[in-house]
């Protein structure tokens, strides 16, 4: 399928915590839509470009909170940090403190606030874990956590060279001066350790590399339809790396949209993962997992019972279904060709699966 400008603007706005694109961003989104309609740009590539536009807003809040607190902000927390009339310094505020900061400095600022200031939500744990490590050791451990050696190697990055670069005395001196100027009163040695974590997150986001970046991209894609399949609520966030896990080796992850998903989500030869909710899986969807051992991760939410039926799938071997909809979920698997396993994945409400006569035994 091809996207319209209105659809891409909606996707962007939802993932940007309700903040509509600027005039310049609207022109970019219109260009992306035109390119999908002419075939010059795939639908997946268009969504990827929207995600790139969010590297300095939603991604900053999500990745920073994940590293320093162990989970993303709640849905309400993301709104407050990214775009809220109650917060004069949200990441989209044209007159706030972040308006004059580039992407890297936004990550550094958030990292210092969370990991080094007295009121920082992650300060105690960060100080206990990283406070006694050398600056170089902090770089090495954080780089492995945020980027990962496997992801770095796959992207052609010399991980040791990257660690050497970030650990050099010049960078340590730069961050020390940054902390003293921008965060007076903060323990400088703890502050520079938090700051270099911010640098690593920024590097991964801007280069589209690493464990954190990959999981964040899946969360942002999830946000585009205005809902969180991963379980984020107004009361709590989730562990980014487990709620939006990396695809198995050799495979891809596809997050379904509210539009019909067909050829745009054709599986690879690896073990693919399809992420869907009751708002994105529809009767118009035709999914083909292709080769490999593929999985549909499905979650239902909402205040009413869900009756999921009509979609078609082939060569998707496992359905992992979570029913969190009030009133339960009835899931019709009669059009699932090649399905061999169904997993009830920690449902909080009743789950009934029908059409199982078509499942091979």
Buried (B, 14 or more C-beta within 10 A) or exposed (E): BBBBBEBBBBBBBBBBBBBEBEEEBBEBBBBBBBBBBEEEBBBBEBBBBBBBBBBBBBBBBBBBBBBBBEBBBBBBBBBBBBBBEEBEEBBBBEEBBBEEBEBBBBBBBBBBBBBBBEEBBBBEBBBEBBBEBEBBBBBBBBBBBBBBEBBBEEBEBEBEEBBEEBBBEEBBEBBBEBBBEBBEEBBBEBBBBBBBBBBBBBBBBBEBBBBBBBBBBBBBBBBBBBBBBBBBEEEBBBBBBEBBBBBBEEBBBBBBBBBBBBEBBBBBEBBBBBBBBBBBBBEBBBBBBBBBBBBBBBBBBBEEBBBBBEBBBBBBBBBBBBBBBEBBBBBBBBBBBBBEEBEEBEBEBEBEBEBEEEBEE
